[in-house]
């Protein structure tokens, strides 16, 4: 699942997951993680329509509070940088076409610069969390 950054009520989402996941089922969360205490992090959230970004610790706490057991948490930021470099390159080569997109889409495309800068600076991380429902 890679969309929780866009959820307004992440804690409620994890409560619903814990309630509906089969016994011994697993949840895999892949998320942009950040403390939201720097301007760059807030710019990422704004550009990519995220009400709020959470730290990896906030995700883990919410998942455990919902009754799931976190089995693994890993920072994969270094492995995702090339994806955003490709996005930035393609956005640049399509700049003529991008001008004709709706405003929100243009901002999203422009956000590739911001998110790549945030990853490179360490202000933003990409975290995966694997959690289990035990019974």
N, CA, C and O atoms as a Tinker XYZ file with bonds, in Angstrom:
   540  protein
     1  N      0.848000   -1.168000    0.000000    73     2
     2  CA     0.000000    0.000000    0.000000    64     1     3
     3  C      0.888000    1.223000    0.000000    63     2     4     5
     4  O      1.694000    1.420000    0.910000    81     3
     5  N      0.740000    2.031000   -1.009000    73     3     6
     6  CA     1.554000    3.237000   -1.112000    64     5     7
     7  C      0.649000    4.417000   -1.451000    63     6     8     9
     8  O      0.616000    4.885000   -2.589000    81     7
     9  N     -0.068000    4.880000   -0.463000    73     7    10
    10  CA    -0.906000    6.067000   -0.666000    64     9    11
    11  C     -1.272000    6.737000    0.649000    63    10    12    13
    12  O     -1.989000    7.738000    0.650000    81    11
    13  N     -0.801000    6.211000    1.755000    73    11    14
    14  CA    -1.204000    6.722000    3.063000    64    13    15
    15  C     -0.820000    8.175000    3.281000    63    14    16    17
    16  O     -1.421000    8.850000    4.118000    81    15
    17  N      0.170000    8.672000    2.544000    73    15    18
    18  CA     0.550000   10.074000    2.683000    64    17    19
    19  C     -0.636000   10.994000    2.380000    63    18    20    21
    20  O     -0.718000   12.112000    2.889000    81    19
    21  N     -1.536000   10.510000    1.554000    73    19    22
    22  CA    -2.665000   11.323000    1.105000    64    21    23
    23  C     -3.896000   11.202000    2.013000    63    22    24    25
    24  O     -4.900000   11.878000    1.787000    81    23
    25  N     -3.822000   10.353000    3.030000    73    23    26
    26  CA    -4.963000   10.136000    3.922000    64    25    27
    27  C     -5.014000   11.224000    4.986000    63    26    28    29
    28  O     -3.994000   11.553000    5.594000    81    27
    29  N     -6.191000   11.777000    5.210000    73    27    30
    30  CA    -6.361000   12.790000    6.249000    64    29    31
    31  C     -6.346000   12.167000    7.650000    63    30    32    33
    32  O     -5.904000   12.800000    8.608000    81    31
    33  N     -6.833000   10.921000    7.763000    73    31    34
    34  CA    -6.903000   10.259000    9.065000    64    33    35
    35  C     -6.190000    8.911000    8.983000    63    34    36    37
    36  O     -6.825000    7.864000    8.853000    81    35
    37  N     -4.883000    8.955000    9.059000    73    35    38
    38  CA    -4.080000    7.742000    8.929000    64    37    39
    39  C     -4.374000    6.753000   10.058000    63    38    40    41
    40  O     -4.456000    5.548000    9.817000    81    39
    41  N     -4.531000    7.246000   11.277000    73    39    42
    42  CA    -4.779000    6.362000   12.421000    64    41    43
    43  C     -6.056000    5.554000   12.207000    63    42    44    45
    44  O     -6.090000    4.357000   12.492000    81    43
    45  N     -7.091000    6.195000   11.711000    73    43    46
    46  CA    -8.349000    5.485000   11.449000    64    45    47
    47  C     -8.166000    4.430000   10.365000    63    46    48    49
    48  O     -8.744000    3.345000   10.439000    81    47
    49  N     -7.369000    4.750000    9.371000    73    47    50
    50  CA    -7.087000    3.774000    8.322000    64    49    51
    51  C     -6.477000    2.505000    8.933000    63    50    52    53
    52  O     -6.917000    1.398000    8.622000    81    51
    53  N     -5.471000    2.661000    9.797000    73    51    54
    54  CA    -4.820000    1.488000   10.373000    64    53    55
    55  C     -5.750000    0.725000   11.308000    63    54    56    57
    56  O     -5.650000   -0.498000   11.412000    81    55
    57  N     -6.638000    1.416000   11.976000    73    55    58
    58  CA    -7.657000    0.744000   12.789000    64    57    59
    59  C     -8.560000   -0.105000   11.897000    63    58    60    61
    60  O     -8.882000   -1.243000   12.236000    81    59
    61  N     -8.962000    0.445000   10.769000    73    59    62
    62  CA    -9.795000   -0.311000    9.822000    64    61    63
    63  C     -9.036000   -1.498000    9.234000    63    62    64    65
    64  O     -9.612000   -2.569000    9.044000    81    63
    65  N     -7.766000   -1.317000    8.948000    73    63    66
    66  CA    -6.955000   -2.426000    8.437000    64    65    67
    67  C     -6.900000   -3.541000    9.473000    63    66    68    69
    68  O     -7.101000   -4.708000    9.137000    81    67
    69  N     -6.632000   -3.196000   10.715000    73    67    70
    70  CA    -6.529000   -4.204000   11.776000    64    69    71
    71  C     -7.844000   -4.954000   11.940000    63    70    72    73
    72  O     -7.854000   -6.152000   12.224000    81    71
    73  N     -8.941000   -4.249000   11.761000    73    71    74
    74  CA   -10.269000   -4.858000   11.917000    64    73    75
    75  C    -10.595000   -5.797000   10.761000    63    74    76    77
    76  O    -11.246000   -6.820000   10.967000    81    75
    77  N    -10.157000   -5.470000    9.557000    73    75    78
    78  CA   -10.578000   -6.228000    8.374000    64    77    79
    79  C     -9.526000   -7.203000    7.852000    63    78    80    81
    80  O     -9.841000   -8.060000    7.027000    81    79
    81  N     -8.308000   -7.091000    8.308000    73    79    82
    82  CA    -7.261000   -8.000000    7.854000    64    81    83
    83  C     -7.523000   -9.398000    8.395000    63    82    84    85
    84  O     -7.902000   -9.555000    9.556000    81    83
    85  N     -7.326000  -10.401000    7.573000    73    83    86
    86  CA    -7.525000  -11.787000    8.009000    64    85    87
    87  C     -6.545000  -12.145000    9.121000    63    86    88    89
    88  O     -5.462000  -11.566000    9.196000    81    87
    89  N     -6.910000  -13.090000    9.985000    73    87    90
    90  CA    -5.958000  -13.568000   10.980000    64    89    91
    91  C     -4.681000  -14.052000   10.274000    63    90    92    93
    92  O     -4.744000  -14.725000    9.244000    81    91
    93  N     -3.543000  -13.701000   10.841000    73    91    94
    94  CA    -2.229000  -13.995000   10.271000    64    93    95
    95  C     -1.973000  -13.242000    8.955000    63    94    96    97
    96  O     -1.007000  -13.534000    8.250000    81    95
    97  N     -2.831000  -12.286000    8.632000    73    95    98
    98  CA    -2.638000  -11.472000    7.436000    64    97    99
    99  C     -1.535000  -10.451000    7.653000    63    98   100   101
   100  O     -1.127000  -10.183000    8.783000    81    99
   101  N     -1.060000   -9.888000    6.551000    73    99   102
   102  CA     0.036000   -8.933000    6.626000    64   101   103
   103  C     -0.339000   -7.625000    5.937000    63   102   104   105
   104  O     -1.127000   -7.594000    4.992000    81   103
   105  N      0.242000   -6.572000    6.434000    73   103   106
   106  CA     0.115000   -5.248000    5.845000    64   105   107
   107  C      1.516000   -4.790000    5.466000    63   106   108   109
   108  O      2.445000   -4.891000    6.266000    81   107
   109  N      1.666000   -4.289000    4.250000    73   107   110
   110  CA     2.914000   -3.673000    3.831000    64   109   111
   111  C      2.608000   -2.225000    3.517000    63   110   112   113
   112  O      1.780000   -1.932000    2.654000    81   111
   113  N      3.268000   -1.324000    4.208000    73   111   114
   114  CA     3.101000    0.111000    3.986000    64   113   115
   115  C      4.404000    0.642000    3.408000    63   114   116   117
   116  O      5.481000    0.383000    3.946000    81   115
   117  N      4.305000    1.380000    2.320000    73   115   118
   118  CA     5.446000    2.093000    1.749000    64   117   119
   119  C      5.051000    3.559000    1.755000    63   118   120   121
   120  O      4.036000    3.933000    1.167000    81   119
   121  N      5.844000    4.388000    2.414000    73   119   122
   122  CA     5.398000    5.772000    2.614000    64   121   123
   123  C      6.549000    6.761000    2.593000    63   122   124   125
   124  O      7.673000    6.447000    2.985000    81   123
   125  N      6.240000    7.969000    2.125000    73   123   126
   126  CA     7.145000    9.101000    2.286000    64   125   127
   127  C      7.068000    9.475000    3.754000    63   126   128   129
   128  O      5.972000    9.676000    4.277000    81   127
   129  N      8.187000    9.572000    4.422000    73   127   130
   130  CA     8.181000    9.855000    5.856000    64   129   131
   131  C      9.009000   11.095000    6.158000    63   130   132   133
   132  O     10.084000   11.315000    5.601000    81   131
   133  N      8.455000   11.897000    7.069000    73   131   134
   134  CA     9.078000   13.178000    7.397000    64   133   135
   135  C      8.447000   13.752000    8.656000    63   134   136   137
   136  O      7.314000   13.424000    9.009000    81   135
   137  N      9.196000   14.605000    9.319000    73   135   138
   138  CA     8.701000   15.232000   10.549000    64   137   139
   139  C      7.857000   16.481000   10.292000    63   138   140   141
   140  O      7.208000   16.972000   11.216000    81   139
   141  N      7.847000   17.003000    9.079000    73   139   142
   142  CA     7.077000   18.199000    8.715000    64   141   143
   143  C      7.543000   19.458000    9.456000    63   142   144   145
   144  O      6.789000   20.425000    9.561000    81   143
   145  N      8.775000   19.453000    9.968000    73   143   146
   146  CA     9.247000   20.630000   10.707000    64   145   147
   147  C     10.140000   21.549000    9.872000    63   146   148   149
   148  O     10.650000   22.547000   10.380000    81   147
   149  N     10.326000   21.219000    8.610000    73   147   150
   150  CA    11.113000   22.070000    7.712000    64   149   151
   151  C     10.247000   22.498000    6.525000    63   150   152   153
   152  O      9.311000   21.803000    6.129000    81   151
   153  N     10.584000   23.636000    5.985000    73   151   154
   154  CA     9.833000   24.182000    4.856000    64   153   155
   155  C      9.801000   23.211000    3.680000    63   154   156   157
   156  O      8.750000   23.031000    3.064000    81   155
   157  N     10.912000   22.592000    3.360000    73   155   158
   158  CA    10.980000   21.677000    2.224000    64   157   159
   159  C      9.994000   20.517000    2.388000    63   158   160   161
   160  O      9.353000   20.103000    1.422000    81   159
   161  N      9.875000   20.003000    3.596000    73   159   162
   162  CA     8.953000   18.896000    3.860000    64   161   163
   163  C      7.505000   19.343000    3.659000    63   162   164   165
   164  O      6.685000   18.606000    3.113000    81   163
   165  N      7.212000   20.542000    4.101000    73   163   166
   166  CA     5.858000   21.078000    3.920000    64   165   167
   167  C      5.575000   21.353000    2.447000    63   166   168   169
   168  O      4.437000   21.218000    1.997000    81   167
   169  N      6.609000   21.739000    1.693000    73   167   170
   170  CA     6.447000   21.947000    0.255000    64   169   171
   171  C      6.140000   20.634000   -0.457000    63   170   172   173
   172  O      5.320000   20.607000   -1.375000    81   171
   173  N      6.786000   19.546000   -0.045000    73   171   174
   174  CA     6.487000   18.224000   -0.606000    64   173   175
   175  C      5.029000   17.873000   -0.335000    63   174   176   177
   176  O      4.311000   17.444000   -1.238000    81   175
   177  N      4.597000   18.054000    0.897000    73   175   178
   178  CA     3.214000   17.734000    1.258000    64   177   179
   179  C      2.229000   18.551000    0.423000    63   178   180   181
   180  O      1.238000   18.012000   -0.070000    81   179
   181  N      2.495000   19.840000    0.261000    73   179   182
   182  CA     1.599000   20.694000   -0.522000    64   181   183
   183  C      1.584000   20.287000   -1.989000    63   182   184   185
   184  O      0.515000   20.146000   -2.584000    81   183
   185  N      2.768000   20.096000   -2.580000    73   183   186
   186  CA     2.860000   19.780000   -4.007000    64   185   187
   187  C      2.216000   18.448000   -4.348000    63   186   188   189
   188  O      1.684000   18.277000   -5.445000    81   187
   189  N      2.258000   17.504000   -3.417000    73   187   190
   190  CA     1.744000   16.160000   -3.702000    64   189   191
   191  C      0.430000   15.856000   -2.977000    63   190   192   193
   192  O      0.054000   14.697000   -2.803000    81   191
   193  N     -0.257000   16.920000   -2.560000    73   191   194
   194  CA    -1.605000   16.804000   -2.003000    64   193   195
   195  C     -1.674000   15.880000   -0.788000    63   194   196   197
   196  O     -2.561000   15.033000   -0.683000    81   195
   197  N     -0.716000   16.062000    0.129000    73   195   198
   198  CA    -0.677000   15.274000    1.357000    64   197   199
   199  C     -1.092000   16.168000    2.522000    63   198   200   201
   200  O     -0.440000   17.182000    2.773000    81   199
   201  N     -2.159000   15.818000    3.240000    73   199   202
   202  CA    -2.564000   16.642000    4.382000    64   201   203
   203  C     -1.449000   16.787000    5.416000    63   202   204   205
   204  O     -1.271000   17.844000    6.020000    81   203
   205  N     -0.696000   15.685000    5.604000    73   203   206
   206  CA     0.388000   15.682000    6.576000    64   205   207
   207  C      1.281000   14.481000    6.292000    63   206   208   209
   208  O      0.789000   13.397000    5.979000    81   207
   209  N      2.576000   14.671000    6.399000    73   207   210
   210  CA     3.505000   13.551000    6.323000    64   209   211
   211  C      3.838000   13.126000    7.747000    63   210   212   213
   212  O      3.935000   13.960000    8.647000    81   211
   213  N      4.009000   11.845000    7.940000    73   211   214
   214  CA     4.358000   11.298000    9.249000    64   213   215
   215  C      5.782000   10.766000    9.232000    63   214   216   217
   216  O      6.310000   10.412000    8.178000    81   215
   217  N      6.392000   10.713000   10.398000    73   215   218
   218  CA     7.682000   10.049000   10.550000    64   217   219
   219  C      7.452000    8.537000   10.554000    63   218   220   221
   220  O      6.325000    8.071000   10.722000    81   219
   221  N      8.529000    7.783000   10.367000    73   219   222
   222  CA     8.434000    6.321000   10.448000    64   221   223
   223  C      7.958000    5.898000   11.838000    63   222   224   225
   224  O      7.211000    4.930000   11.982000    81   223
   225  N      8.398000    6.635000   12.853000    73   223   226
   226  CA     7.984000    6.321000   14.226000    64   225   227
   227  C      6.491000    6.543000   14.421000    63   226   228   229
   228  O      5.833000    5.760000   15.106000    81   227
   229  N      5.947000    7.607000   13.824000    73   227   230
   230  CA     4.503000    7.860000   13.929000    64   229   231
   231  C      3.715000    6.738000   13.249000    63   230   232   233
   232  O      2.699000    6.280000   13.771000    81   231
   233  N      4.189000    6.302000   12.087000    73   231   234
   234  CA     3.526000    5.180000   11.410000    64   233   235
   235  C      3.555000    3.936000   12.284000    63   234   236   237
   236  O      2.528000    3.286000   12.484000    81   235
   237  N      4.722000    3.608000   12.800000    73   235   238
   238  CA     4.835000    2.409000   13.612000    64   237   239
   239  C      3.931000    2.485000   14.836000    63   238   240   241
   240  O      3.263000    1.508000   15.174000    81   239
   241  N      3.902000    3.615000   15.492000    73   239   242
   242  CA     3.059000    3.789000   16.672000    64   241   243
   243  C      1.581000    3.612000   16.335000    63   242   244   245
   244  O      0.857000    2.938000   17.068000    81   243
   245  N      1.131000    4.208000   15.237000    73   243   246
   246  CA    -0.283000    4.094000   14.848000    64   245   247
   247  C     -0.638000    2.661000   14.477000    63   246   248   249
   248  O     -1.721000    2.180000   14.810000    81   247
   249  N      0.267000    1.984000   13.792000    73   247   250
   250  CA     0.024000    0.594000   13.401000    64   249   251
   251  C     -0.063000   -0.293000   14.636000    63   250   252   253
   252  O     -0.955000   -1.135000   14.733000    81   251
   253  N      0.851000   -0.111000   15.574000    73   251   254
   254  CA     0.829000   -0.906000   16.810000    64   253   255
   255  C     -0.378000   -0.552000   17.676000    63   254   256   257
   256  O     -0.969000   -1.434000   18.299000    81   255
   257  N     -0.745000    0.715000   17.720000    73   255   258
   258  CA    -1.924000    1.125000   18.497000    64   257   259
   259  C     -3.197000    0.518000   17.929000    63   258   260   261
   260  O     -4.167000    0.310000   18.658000    81   259
   261  N     -3.197000    0.234000   16.637000    73   259   262
   262  CA    -4.363000   -0.385000   16.005000    64   261   263
   263  C     -4.431000   -1.881000   16.297000    63   262   264   265
   264  O     -5.424000   -2.534000   15.976000    81   263
   265  N     -3.370000   -2.426000   16.908000    73   263   266
   266  CA    -3.391000   -3.837000   17.279000    64   265   267
   267  C     -2.598000   -4.750000   16.367000    63   266   268   269
   268  O     -2.689000   -5.972000   16.481000    81   267
   269  N     -1.828000   -4.178000   15.471000    73   267   270
   270  CA    -0.982000   -4.985000   14.596000    64   269   271
   271  C      0.434000   -5.032000   15.167000    63   270   272   273
   272  O      0.844000   -4.150000   15.921000    81   271
   273  N      1.170000   -6.075000   14.792000    73   271   274
   274  CA     2.549000   -6.221000   15.262000    64   273   275
   275  C      3.488000   -5.861000   14.111000    63   274   276   277
   276  O      3.445000   -6.486000   13.052000    81   275
   277  N      4.329000   -4.858000   14.322000    73   275   278
   278  CA     5.296000   -4.470000   13.302000    64   277   279
   279  C      6.426000   -5.496000   13.315000    63   278   280   281
   280  O      7.088000   -5.705000   14.331000    81   279
   281  N      6.624000   -6.122000   12.173000    73   279   282
   282  CA     7.653000   -7.148000   12.018000    64   281   283
   283  C      8.947000   -6.564000   11.451000    63   282   284   285
   284  O     10.040000   -7.022000   11.783000    81   283
   285  N      8.816000   -5.551000   10.596000    73   283   286
   286  CA     9.998000   -4.974000    9.961000    64   285   287
   287  C      9.724000   -3.531000    9.584000    63   286   288   289
   288  O      8.625000   -3.178000    9.156000    81   287
   289  N     10.741000   -2.709000    9.751000    73   287   290
   290  CA    10.686000   -1.319000    9.299000    64   289   291
   291  C     12.034000   -1.004000    8.678000    63   290   292   293
   292  O     13.081000   -1.235000    9.283000    81   291
   293  N     11.996000   -0.470000    7.455000    73   291   294
   294  CA    13.248000   -0.249000    6.738000    64   293   295
   295  C     13.192000    1.053000    5.941000    63   294   296   297
   296  O     12.169000    1.394000    5.348000    81   295
   297  N     14.296000    1.757000    5.943000    73   295   298
   298  CA    14.448000    2.981000    5.162000    64   297   299
   299  C     15.002000    2.602000    3.789000    63   298   300   301
   300  O     16.122000    2.100000    3.687000    81   299
   301  N     14.225000    2.840000    2.742000    73   299   302
   302  CA    14.644000    2.517000    1.378000    64   301   303
   303  C     14.908000    3.765000    0.543000    63   302   304   305
   304  O     14.863000    3.709000   -0.686000    81   303
   305  N     15.178000    4.868000    1.187000    73   303   306
   306  CA    15.380000    6.133000    0.481000    64   305   307
   307  C     16.422000    6.003000   -0.624000    63   306   308   309
   308  O     16.171000    6.427000   -1.752000    81   307
   309  N     17.572000    5.433000   -0.329000    73   307   310
   310  CA    18.656000    5.337000   -1.311000    64   309   311
   311  C     18.224000    4.568000   -2.553000    63   310   312   313
   312  O     18.716000    4.825000   -3.652000    81   311
   313  N     17.307000    3.629000   -2.377000    73   311   314
   314  CA    16.860000    2.813000   -3.512000    64   313   315
   315  C     15.758000    3.491000   -4.327000    63   314   316   317
   316  O     15.412000    3.016000   -5.409000    81   315
   317  N     15.212000    4.580000   -3.827000    73   315   318
   318  CA    14.132000    5.259000   -4.554000    64   317   319
   319  C     14.599000    6.516000   -5.274000    63   318   320   321
   320  O     13.870000    7.058000   -6.104000    81   319
   321  N     15.780000    6.979000   -4.974000    73   319   322
   322  CA    16.268000    8.226000   -5.585000    64   321   323
   323  C     16.253000    8.168000   -7.109000    63   322   324   325
   324  O     15.874000    9.144000   -7.755000    81   323
   325  N     16.655000    7.056000   -7.686000    73   323   326
   326  CA    16.719000    6.980000   -9.153000    64   325   327
   327  C     15.335000    7.133000   -9.777000    63   326   328   329
   328  O     15.212000    7.668000  -10.879000    81   327
   329  N     14.295000    6.670000   -9.089000    73   327   330
   330  CA    12.932000    6.839000   -9.604000    64   329   331
   331  C     12.608000    8.316000   -9.771000    63   330   332   333
   332  O     12.067000    8.729000  -10.797000    81   331
   333  N     12.943000    9.111000   -8.751000    73   331   334
   334  CA    12.638000   10.544000   -8.805000    64   333   335
   335  C     13.554000   11.283000   -9.766000    63   334   336   337
   336  O     13.165000   12.304000  -10.332000    81   335
   337  N     14.764000   10.779000   -9.954000    73   335   338
   338  CA    15.649000   11.368000  -10.962000    64   337   339
   339  C     15.075000   11.151000  -12.365000    63   338   340   341
   340  O     15.131000   12.046000  -13.208000    81   339
   341  N     14.525000    9.965000  -12.609000    73   339   342
   342  CA    13.868000    9.671000  -13.891000    64   341   343
   343  C     12.642000   10.564000  -14.066000    63   342   344   345
   344  O     12.421000   11.113000  -15.145000    81   343
   345  N     11.846000   10.709000  -13.009000    73   343   346
   346  CA    10.660000   11.587000  -13.077000    64   345   347
   347  C     11.064000   13.011000  -13.424000    63   346   348   349
   348  O     10.436000   13.650000  -14.267000    81   347
   349  N     12.096000   13.501000  -12.786000    73   347   350
   350  CA    12.564000   14.864000  -13.031000    64   349   351
   351  C     13.027000   15.013000  -14.483000    63   350   352   353
   352  O     12.709000   16.006000  -15.138000    81   351
   353  N     13.765000   14.045000  -14.978000    73   351   354
   354  CA    14.252000   14.070000  -16.360000    64   353   355
   355  C     13.090000   14.061000  -17.359000    63   354   356   357
   356  O     13.083000   14.827000  -18.323000    81   355
   357  N     12.126000   13.200000  -17.121000    73   355   358
   358  CA    10.980000   13.104000  -18.042000    64   357   359
   359  C     10.103000   14.346000  -17.982000    63   358   360   361
   360  O      9.572000   14.783000  -19.003000    81   359
   361  N      9.952000   14.908000  -16.803000    73   359   362
   362  CA     9.177000   16.150000  -16.683000    64   361   363
   363  C      9.843000   17.271000  -17.464000    63   362   364   365
   364  O      9.172000   18.076000  -18.110000    81   363
   365  N     11.160000   17.316000  -17.399000    73   363   366
   366  CA    11.893000   18.339000  -18.135000    64   365   367
   367  C     11.763000   18.175000  -19.636000    63   366   368   369
   368  O     11.635000   19.160000  -20.363000    81   367
   369  N     11.794000   16.937000  -20.103000    73   367   370
   370  CA    11.694000   16.710000  -21.542000    64   369   371
   371  C     10.269000   16.901000  -22.061000    63   370   372   373
   372  O     10.064000   17.049000  -23.265000    81   371
   373  N      9.300000   16.899000  -21.174000    73   371   374
   374  CA     7.897000   17.090000  -21.572000    64   373   375
   375  C      7.384000   18.471000  -21.189000    63   374   376   377
   376  O      6.174000   18.685000  -21.123000    81   375
   377  N      8.285000   19.405000  -20.937000    73   375   378
   378  CA     7.882000   20.713000  -20.416000    64   377   379
   379  C      6.886000   21.444000  -21.317000    63   378   380   381
   380  O      6.025000   22.165000  -20.811000    81   379
   381  N      6.979000   21.280000  -22.618000    73   379   382
   382  CA     6.030000   21.936000  -23.529000    64   381   383
   383  C      4.623000   21.395000  -23.291000    63   382   384   385
   384  O      3.667000   22.166000  -23.204000    81   383
   385  N      4.493000   20.080000  -23.187000    73   383   386
   386  CA     3.178000   19.464000  -22.970000    64   385   387
   387  C      2.633000   19.772000  -21.578000    63   386   388   389
   388  O      1.426000   19.938000  -21.406000    81   387
   389  N      3.510000   19.847000  -20.595000    73   387   390
   390  CA     3.097000   20.096000  -19.206000    64   389   391
   391  C      2.367000   21.432000  -19.092000    63   390   392   393
   392  O      1.459000   21.569000  -18.272000    81   391
   393  N      2.746000   22.407000  -19.895000    73   391   394
   394  CA     2.112000   23.728000  -19.853000    64   393   395
   395  C      0.610000   23.666000  -20.107000    63   394   396   397
   396  O     -0.128000   24.555000  -19.682000    81   395
   397  N      0.154000   22.628000  -20.793000    73   395   398
   398  CA    -1.260000   22.503000  -21.150000    64   397   399
   399  C     -2.064000   21.679000  -20.145000    63   398   400   401
   400  O     -3.272000   21.507000  -20.306000    81   399
   401  N     -1.403000   21.176000  -19.123000    73   399   402
   402  CA    -2.094000   20.395000  -18.095000    64   401   403
   403  C     -2.826000   21.321000  -17.129000    63   402   404   405
   404  O     -2.484000   22.498000  -17.023000    81   403
   405  N     -3.836000   20.798000  -16.422000    73   403   406
   406  CA    -4.491000   21.604000  -15.374000    64   405   407
   407  C     -3.475000   22.019000  -14.308000    63   406   408   409
   408  O     -2.433000   21.380000  -14.154000    81   407
   409  N     -3.774000   23.059000  -13.595000    73   407   410
   410  CA    -2.876000   23.647000  -12.594000    64   409   411
   411  C     -2.374000   22.604000  -11.588000    63   410   412   413
   412  O     -1.177000   22.552000  -11.307000    81   411
   413  N     -3.261000   21.785000  -11.048000    73   411   414
   414  CA    -2.856000   20.795000  -10.045000    64   413   415
   415  C     -1.855000   19.804000  -10.633000    63   414   416   417
   416  O     -0.918000   19.391000   -9.949000    81   415
   417  N     -2.044000   19.421000  -11.889000    73   415   418
   418  CA    -1.120000   18.493000  -12.540000    64   417   419
   419  C      0.235000   19.157000  -12.780000    63   418   420   421
   420  O      1.274000   18.515000  -12.626000    81   419
   421  N      0.232000   20.435000  -13.154000    73   419   422
   422  CA     1.501000   21.163000  -13.348000    64   421   423
   423  C      2.265000   21.260000  -12.031000    63   422   424   425
   424  O      3.485000   21.098000  -12.005000    81   423
   425  N      1.550000   21.523000  -10.940000    73   423   426
   426  CA     2.202000   21.598000   -9.631000    64   425   427
   427  C      2.777000   20.245000   -9.224000    63   426   428   429
   428  O      3.858000   20.166000   -8.641000    81   427
   429  N      2.043000   19.191000   -9.535000    73   427   430
   430  CA     2.506000   17.839000   -9.232000    64   429   431
   431  C      3.805000   17.560000   -9.975000    63   430   432   433
   432  O      4.760000   17.058000   -9.383000    81   431
   433  N      3.850000   17.880000  -11.265000    73   431   434
   434  CA     5.056000   17.676000  -12.065000    64   433   435
   435  C      6.203000   18.520000  -11.524000    63   434   436   437
   436  O      7.331000   18.041000  -11.413000    81   435
   437  N      5.921000   19.753000  -11.192000    73   435   438
   438  CA     6.961000   20.634000  -10.643000    64   437   439
   439  C      7.467000   20.114000   -9.297000    63   438   440   441
   440  O      8.600000   20.394000   -8.908000    81   439
   441  N      6.648000   19.377000   -8.606000    73   439   442
   442  CA     7.020000   18.829000   -7.304000    64   441   443
   443  C      8.151000   17.827000   -7.373000    63   442   444   445
   444  O      8.782000   17.542000   -6.355000    81   443
   445  N      8.425000   17.282000   -8.554000    73   443   446
   446  CA     9.519000   16.306000   -8.652000    64   445   447
   447  C     10.852000   16.930000   -8.238000    63   446   448   449
   448  O     11.704000   16.254000   -7.663000    81   447
   449  N     11.028000   18.212000   -8.528000    73   447   450
   450  CA    12.252000   18.898000   -8.088000    64   449   451
   451  C     12.311000   18.973000   -6.561000    63   450   452   453
   452  O     13.353000   18.723000   -5.955000    81   451
   453  N     11.195000   19.316000   -5.963000    73   451   454
   454  CA    11.124000   19.491000   -4.508000    64   453   455
   455  C     11.329000   18.166000   -3.784000    63   454   456   457
   456  O     12.074000   18.095000   -2.806000    81   455
   457  N     10.670000   17.120000   -4.264000    73   455   458
   458  CA    10.777000   15.842000   -3.557000    64   457   459
   459  C     12.177000   15.255000   -3.706000    63   458   460   461
   460  O     12.701000   14.659000   -2.765000    81   459
   461  N     12.786000   15.417000   -4.872000    73   459   462
   462  CA    14.138000   14.916000   -5.069000    64   461   463
   463  C     15.125000   15.662000   -4.167000    63   462   464   465
   464  O     16.016000   15.054000   -3.574000    81   463
   465  N     14.961000   16.953000   -4.071000    73   463   466
   466  CA    15.795000   17.764000   -3.180000    64   465   467
   467  C     15.599000   17.334000   -1.717000    63   466   468   469
   468  O     16.562000   17.258000   -0.954000    81   467
   469  N     14.365000   17.058000   -1.342000    73   467   470
   470  CA    14.075000   16.633000    0.037000    64   469   471
   471  C     14.697000   15.273000    0.341000    63   470   472   473
   472  O     15.239000   15.068000    1.427000    81   471
   473  N     14.624000   14.345000   -0.609000    73   471   474
   474  CA    15.276000   13.046000   -0.418000    64   473   475
   475  C     16.789000   13.205000   -0.309000    63   474   476   477
   476  O     17.417000   12.639000    0.586000    81   475
   477  N     17.363000   13.971000   -1.217000    73   475   478
   478  CA    18.829000   14.130000   -1.224000    64   477   479
   479  C     19.335000   14.791000    0.055000    63   478   480   481
   480  O     20.428000   14.474000    0.524000    81   479
   481  N     18.555000   15.700000    0.617000    73   479   482
   482  CA    18.978000   16.412000    1.833000    64   481   483
   483  C     18.761000   15.587000    3.096000    63   482   484   485
   484  O     19.324000   15.905000    4.144000    81   483
   485  N     17.962000   14.542000    3.011000    73   483   486
   486  CA    17.637000   13.750000    4.191000    64   485   487
   487  C     16.407000   14.251000    4.926000    63   486   488   489
   488  O     16.020000   13.683000    5.948000    81   487
   489  N     15.781000   15.324000    4.411000    73   487   490
   490  CA    14.562000   15.842000    5.044000    64   489   491
   491  C     13.381000   14.888000    4.850000    63   490   492   493
   492  O     12.435000   14.893000    5.638000    81   491
   493  N     13.443000   14.085000    3.813000    73   491   494
   494  CA    12.372000   13.148000    3.490000    64   493   495
   495  C     12.980000   11.770000    3.343000    63   494   496   497
   496  O     14.066000   11.623000    2.782000    81   495
   497  N     12.291000   10.760000    3.842000    73   495   498
   498  CA    12.745000    9.382000    3.698000    64   497   499
   499  C     11.619000    8.549000    3.112000    63   498   500   501
   500  O     10.457000    8.954000    3.120000    81   499
   501  N     11.981000    7.385000    2.605000    73   499   502
   502  CA    11.004000    6.445000    2.058000    64   501   503
   503  C     11.101000    5.195000    2.917000    63   502   504   505
   504  O     12.131000    4.520000    2.937000    81   503
   505  N     10.028000    4.896000    3.620000    73   503   506
   506  CA    10.029000    3.835000    4.607000    64   505   507
   507  C      9.039000    2.749000    4.233000    63   506   508   509
   508  O      7.934000    3.031000    3.770000    81   507
   509  N      9.445000    1.506000    4.437000    73   507   510
   510  CA     8.484000    0.399000    4.344000    64   509   511
   511  C      8.324000   -0.200000    5.744000    63   510   512   513
   512  O      9.270000   -0.301000    6.525000    81   511
   513  N      7.089000   -0.587000    6.017000    73   511   514
   514  CA     6.764000   -1.235000    7.283000    64   513   515
   515  C      5.929000   -2.460000    6.973000    63   514   516   517
   516  O      4.951000   -2.383000    6.230000    81   515
   517  N      6.317000   -3.588000    7.542000    73   515   518
   518  CA     5.545000   -4.815000    7.410000    64   517   519
   519  C      4.973000   -5.130000    8.784000    63   518   520   521
   520  O      5.696000   -5.186000    9.779000    81   519
   521  N      3.654000   -5.337000    8.816000    73   519   522
   522  CA     2.981000   -5.618000   10.091000    64   521   523
   523  C      2.079000   -6.838000    9.914000    63   522   524   525
   524  O      1.615000   -7.134000    8.813000    81   523
   525  N      1.843000   -7.531000   11.015000    73   523   526
   526  CA     1.026000   -8.749000   11.023000    64   525   527
   527  C     -0.171000   -8.577000   11.933000    63   526   528   529
   528  O     -0.109000   -7.894000   12.956000    81   527
   529  N     -1.256000   -9.209000   11.540000    73   527   530
   530  CA    -2.386000   -9.409000   12.465000    64   529   531
   531  C     -2.225000  -10.814000   12.996000    63   530   532   533
   532  O     -2.213000  -11.783000   12.237000    81   531
   533  N     -2.103000  -10.915000   14.294000    73   531   534
   534  CA    -1.745000  -12.206000   14.896000    64   533   535
   535  C     -2.911000  -13.156000   15.045000    63   534   536   537
   536  O     -2.727000  -14.364000   14.901000    81   535
   537  N     -4.090000  -12.667000   15.324000    73   535   538
   538  CA    -5.201000  -13.628000   15.500000    64   537   539
   539  C     -6.480000  -13.079000   14.937000    63   538   540
   540  O     -7.515000  -13.743000   14.994000    81   539
